[in-house]
């Protein structure tokens, strides 16, 4: 069996994620001794040995939904989105201080990957809904690198998963060179999944028990306060963008 939390598993949080995993295994009664951190995420998500992992809504609805079991969506405990949901923050360099979204019409976007809900799909929809056009697009490979590119002046703006952004503002000095221009609408948060044959209810209960065994401070550290049941249809309802 394998398990991984690749979406928010920063080095600064590794010990807390490891502790949550220990609590999960105690509640579940089984599981690998360690989280997997050295494999390609697609290998993890599609592995027949997958016990538990977190993926992104866009990969889930476009490629994974019929191949994995849906465990639940995270309750991040943030005021910017309801439980089970998240959104993207649109960040730009400080030279855009006081700017509104229209200032970014035709500007250069740094995006983490084409199948990212928060980094590409959400910003595409947001610009479409507001009648603006995204200019040149630069692939960064990660939300953190998208933010760095904007801070360095290599791109004009980026759309970042709000949880990744909150973690960056805690740990990364370069965020002091960025401002938030706008936020996209909330969409279903990054789903927890397992291999399709697994007992989803049992895994869900064990994860919920593990979360409740953390201290409030640890849950705040991970921005993870519980699980919310969202049906597959909630993810499928989010429109897919064209390829960047």
N, C-alpha and C positions, 0 to 999 in steps of 0.2 A: 504493500500500500504506500501511496505517497500523498502528501498534503503540502500546500503552499498558499501564502498570502502575498503574491507578488505586487499587487497594485499599490500598497501603502507600506511595504516592509522596508523602511529606511533603516540604515545602520543604527541611528539613535534610538530606534524603537524595537530593535531586534530582541532585546531581553524581555520586553513586555509581550511581544508576539509569541516568543518561546514559552512564556509562562501561561499565556492563554491556551497554547497548544497542549501543554501538560494537563491543564484543567479539563480540556476537552477529552483527552484520552482517558482520564480518570472517570469522567461521566459516561463516556461511550463504552469503556471496558476493553478497548483495543486501539490500535493505531501505530504508525511509524514513530520511532523514538525522536526523530528530528524533522523539522520542516525542510522541504526541498527549496534550495536557493540557487542552484547552479544549473538549471535546465531551462531550455527555451519554453516560454509560456504556452505555446501551442502544443508542444509535446506534453506538458503537464495537463492542460485542459482536455486533451483528447486521449489521455492514457486510460487503458482499461483498469489500471491499478489506482485510479484517482479516488481517494476517500473524500477530500474536501479541498476546494480552492476558491479563489475569487477571480472573476473575469470582468469584462466590460460589457455594457449593454449592447453595443453595436456588434462585436463578435458573437455575443450570445444569440441575438435575433437573426443575424445573417448567416452564421455557419454552425453554431453549436446547439441550438435549441432542440433539435431532434436526436442529438447524440449524447446528451447529458441529462442528469436529474437536477431540477431547480430546487435549491434548499431554502432560499429566502433572500431578502434585501436588508441591508444594514439600516438601523436607526442611528444616524450620526449625531443626534442630539444638538443640531445647530438651528439657529433661528431663521436662517436664510432659506430653508427648505423643509417641507414636512417629513415626518418619519418615513423611511423607505425611499426617499428621493434625494437628489442632489442637483447641482447646476454648475455652470461654468462661469468663472469670472473672466472678463476681458481686460487684460492688462496692457499697458503701454508705458513707454519711457516717460520720465518726469517732464520732458519738453512738451508733453501733451496735457500738462496740468490744467484742469478746468475744461478740457475738451469733452465734447459729446460724441456719440457714435458716428454722426455724419462726418466727423473729421477723419475717420478711418476709411471712408469710401475710397476704393482703389489702392489702399495702403498694403504693404507687404506683411503677410501672415507667416509666423512660425508655427508649425503644427507638429505634433508628436508622431502620428502615423495615420494612414488613410482609414483604418478601421477603428478610430477612436471616437467614441460618442462625444466626450467633453472637448476634445481638442480639434475635431473637424466637423462632425455631424451637427453638433449644437450651434457652432458659430455660423455654419452654412445656413441653417434654418433661420437663425436670428437676423442675419443680413438679408435673406430673402424676405422675411416677414416685414422688415423695415424699409425695403426698397433700396438697399445699398449693395455694392458689389465689392467682393474681396479681390484685391490685386494679386501680385505675384505671391506664390506659396513656396516656403522653404521647409523641407523636412528636417526635423531635429532629432527624432528618435526617442524623445522622452519629454514629459511635461517640464521637468526641471531644466532641461537643456533649452526648451522653447523660451522659458523665462530668462535664462542667461542670455540667449540671443537678443532678446528685446532689450535687456539691461545694457548689453554691449553696443547696441545700435545696429546689429546685423539684421534686424527685422523691426517693423513698426509696432506690431501687436501680436498677442497670442491669446487663445482661449484655454484656460486651465481648469481642470477639475477643482472645485472649491475646497475639497479636503486636501488635495495635494498642495494647493495654494496656502491653506492655513498652516500646513506643516512646514512649507518653505519659509513663511514669515516667522516661524519659531526658530528655525535652524540655519537659514541661509542669509548671509549679509547682503547679497546682491538685491534682495527684494526692496531694500531701502531706495533703490534707483527706479522703482516701478510704481505706477498708480493704477487703481481700478477705474476703468472708464464706464463699464456697464456689466450686467449679468444676464445670462440667458434664462429662459424659463426652466423650472424644475422638470426633471425627467426621472424615471425609475433609477435608483442607485445601483452600483456595481453588484451584480448578483453573486451569491455563493452557489457553487455547483458541486456535483459529484458525478462519478461514472453512472450511467443510466440504470444499471442493475442494482445499485445500492439502495438501502432503506432510507429514503429521504427524511421521513418523519423522525426516525431514530437519530439521524445525524443532526437534524434541526434541534431536537430537544437537547442533545449533548452540547451543541454550540451555545444554545441559550443558557444552559446550566453553567457552562464555563464562563460566559460573559458575566453572569450574575455573581460568580465567585470572585471576580476581580474587584478591586477597590474602585470607588467612584473616580478617584484620581487616575487610575490606570485606564478606565473606560474613557475618560476625558483625553488622556494622552493619545489613545488610538482613534478618537472620535467614533467610538463604537459602543453604543449603549444597549443594543438589543437587536432582535430580528423582526422583520415585518413580512407577512405573507403577501406577495404580489403574484398574480397569475401570469403565466407566459404571455397572455394577450396584452398585458400592460406594456411589456417590452416590444411586442410586435406592433403596437400602435404608434410607435415613434417612427417617423419617416426616415428612410435611408437617403443619404445625400449622393450626388454624383461623385465619381472619383476626383480627388484634387489634382 
